[in-house]
């Protein structure tokens, strides 16, 4: 990896406020939010705590399952939820 370099971008006060609000909604710094957007990612808003409770419940259910087929399906659902709600999307 090379040395980090800086890119300066001029925005209006209103644009800055909007960018800051969107970054905050995603739980990211302005720098990370702008970098992800510039690289084609669509950062997701921080999901509600209820989603994490549900994921934990599904994980516990998967631990109790005796059928390999059902266990695979639960794992697939967990991966799908993670991809849809937690990972940044690529545009």
TAMO-V145173 format. One record per residue. N is the residue number from 1. RES is the residue in three letters. PHI is phi in degrees with one decimal (NA if undefined). Layout:
N&RES&PHI ; N&RES&PHI
This chain:
1&UNK&NA ; 2&UNK&-86.6 ; 3&UNK&-71.8 ; 4&UNK&-66.1 ; 5&UNK&-123.9 ; 6&UNK&-105.1 ; 7&UNK&-121.1 ; 8&UNK&-101.4 ; 9&UNK&-130.2 ; 10&UNK&-91.6 ; 11&UNK&-138.2 ; 12&UNK&-76.6 ; 13&UNK&-60.6 ; 14&UNK&-68.8 ; 15&UNK&-63.8 ; 16&UNK&-59.8 ; 17&UNK&-62.1 ; 18&UNK&-65.1 ; 19&UNK&-64.8 ; 20&UNK&-61.1 ; 21&UNK&-64.6 ; 22&UNK&-67.0 ; 23&UNK&-62.8 ; 24&UNK&-61.6 ; 25&UNK&-59.8 ; 26&UNK&-92.2 ; 27&UNK&71.9 ; 28&UNK&-118.1 ; 29&UNK&-71.3 ; 30&UNK&-59.4 ; 31&UNK&-58.6 ; 32&UNK&-66.6 ; 33&UNK&-61.5 ; 34&UNK&-64.2 ; 35&UNK&-62.9 ; 36&UNK&-62.2 ; 37&UNK&-63.4 ; 38&UNK&-65.2 ; 39&UNK&-89.8 ; 40&UNK&92.7 ; 41&UNK&-90.9 ; 42&UNK&-119.3 ; 43&UNK&-57.8 ; 44&UNK&-97.4 ; 45&UNK&-64.5 ; 46&UNK&-63.2 ; 47&UNK&-71.6 ; 48&UNK&-67.6 ; 49&UNK&-56.9 ; 50&UNK&-58.8 ; 51&UNK&-63.5 ; 52&UNK&-67.0 ; 53&UNK&-63.5 ; 54&UNK&-64.7 ; 55&UNK&-62.3 ; 56&UNK&-63.4 ; 57&UNK&-63.0 ; 58&UNK&-63.9 ; 59&UNK&-61.8 ; 60&UNK&-64.8 ; 61&UNK&-63.2 ; 62&UNK&-61.8 ; 63&UNK&-67.3 ; 64&UNK&-90.6 ; 65&UNK&-66.7 ; 66&UNK&-101.0 ; 67&UNK&-94.2 ; 68&UNK&-59.0 ; 69&UNK&-66.1 ; 70&UNK&-66.4 ; 71&UNK&-59.4 ; 72&UNK&-63.7 ; 73&UNK&-64.4 ; 74&UNK&-63.5 ; 75&UNK&-61.3 ; 76&UNK&-64.2 ; 77&UNK&-64.0 ; 78&UNK&-60.0 ; 79&UNK&-64.7 ; 80&UNK&-64.3 ; 81&UNK&-61.3 ; 82&UNK&-60.4 ; 83&UNK&-65.8 ; 84&UNK&-75.5 ; 85&UNK&-113.0 ; 86&UNK&-113.9 ; 87&UNK&-90.8 ; 88&UNK&-65.9 ; 89&UNK&-83.4 ; 90&UNK&-105.0 ; 91&UNK&-82.5
